[in-house]
Amino acid sequence: MLEIGSVVWASAGRDKHKFYAVVRLEQGEVFIADGKRRKLATPKRKNIAHLRPTKTVLEASSLTTDKQLRQALCPFNEEPGTQKEQKGGTKLV
């Protein structure tokens, strides 16, 4: 069952095929945020039927700022086969 901090995958709507964190629960609907497009201050209201839960639940400490939320969800939203730059400006080849 969904709880605050649950990582979910959106299966419908403009935000489909992305991972989000549940930040609030209300009567058959949840409010989700990813820290980038959907900020913690203005989360997206979503029908539970349009979300697919994962087994991951984020700690409350990672839901305090948008940056922390983005960092916690980064491993989920990365596309397979892409590599990001390391700190210090060197690229992975």
C-alpha positions as CSV (number, residue, x, y, z in Angstrom):
1,M,0.0,0.0,0.0
2,L,1.1,3.5,-0.6
3,E,2.5,5.7,2.2
4,I,4.3,9.0,2.3
5,G,7.8,8.6,0.8
6,S,6.8,5.7,-1.5
7,V,8.4,5.8,-4.9
8,V,5.8,5.4,-7.7
9,W,5.8,5.2,-11.4
10,A,3.2,7.3,-13.3
11,S,1.4,5.3,-15.9
12,A,-0.9,7.9,-17.3
13,G,-1.1,11.7,-17.9
14,R,1.5,14.2,-18.9
15,D,3.9,12.9,-16.3
16,K,3.8,9.2,-17.4
17,H,6.9,7.0,-17.6
18,K,8.6,8.9,-14.7
19,F,9.2,8.1,-11.1
20,Y,7.9,10.3,-8.3
21,A,7.6,10.3,-4.5
22,V,4.3,10.4,-2.6
23,V,4.3,13.5,-0.5
24,R,0.7,13.5,0.7
25,L,-2.3,11.2,0.8
26,E,-6.0,12.2,0.6
27,Q,-9.2,10.2,-0.1
28,G,-8.3,8.0,-3.0
29,E,-5.8,10.5,-4.4
30,V,-2.2,11.1,-3.8
31,F,0.1,14.1,-4.2
32,I,3.4,13.4,-6.0
33,A,6.5,15.4,-6.5
34,D,9.9,14.9,-8.2
35,G,11.7,18.0,-7.1
36,K,12.2,19.3,-10.6
37,R,9.0,19.6,-12.7
38,R,6.7,18.9,-9.7
39,K,8.1,20.8,-6.7
40,L,7.4,20.0,-3.0
41,A,5.6,23.3,-2.6
42,T,3.1,22.5,-5.4
43,P,2.8,18.7,-5.8
44,K,0.7,17.1,-8.5
45,R,-2.6,15.5,-7.5
46,K,-2.9,12.1,-9.0
47,N,-5.4,9.2,-9.0
48,I,-4.1,6.1,-7.3
49,A,-5.2,4.0,-10.3
50,H,-2.7,5.9,-12.5
51,L,0.3,5.0,-10.4
52,R,2.3,1.9,-10.1
53,P,4.0,1.5,-6.7
54,T,7.6,0.3,-6.3
55,K,9.0,-1.5,-3.2
56,T,11.1,1.6,-2.4
57,V,10.1,4.0,0.4
58,L,12.2,7.1,0.9
59,E,13.1,8.4,4.3
60,A,11.4,11.5,5.6
61,S,14.7,13.3,5.6
62,S,15.0,13.0,1.8
63,L,11.6,14.8,1.4
64,T,12.5,18.1,3.0
65,T,14.0,20.0,-0.1
66,D,13.5,19.7,-3.8
67,K,17.3,19.1,-4.3
68,Q,17.3,16.1,-1.8
69,L,14.2,14.7,-3.5
70,R,15.8,15.0,-7.0
71,Q,18.9,13.2,-5.7
72,A,16.9,10.4,-4.1
73,L,14.9,9.8,-7.4
74,C,17.9,10.2,-9.7
75,P,18.7,6.5,-9.9
76,F,15.1,5.7,-10.9
77,N,14.8,8.3,-13.6
78,E,18.1,7.7,-15.4
79,E,17.8,6.1,-18.8
80,P,19.8,2.9,-19.1
81,G,23.0,3.2,-21.0
82,T,23.5,6.9,-20.2
83,Q,26.4,8.0,-18.1
84,K,26.6,11.3,-16.3
85,E,29.7,13.4,-15.8
86,Q,31.8,12.9,-12.7
87,K,32.6,15.7,-10.4
88,G,35.6,17.6,-11.5
89,G,34.5,17.9,-15.1
90,T,35.9,14.7,-16.5
91,K,33.6,12.7,-18.7
92,L,33.1,9.0,-18.5
93,V,34.0,7.4,-21.9
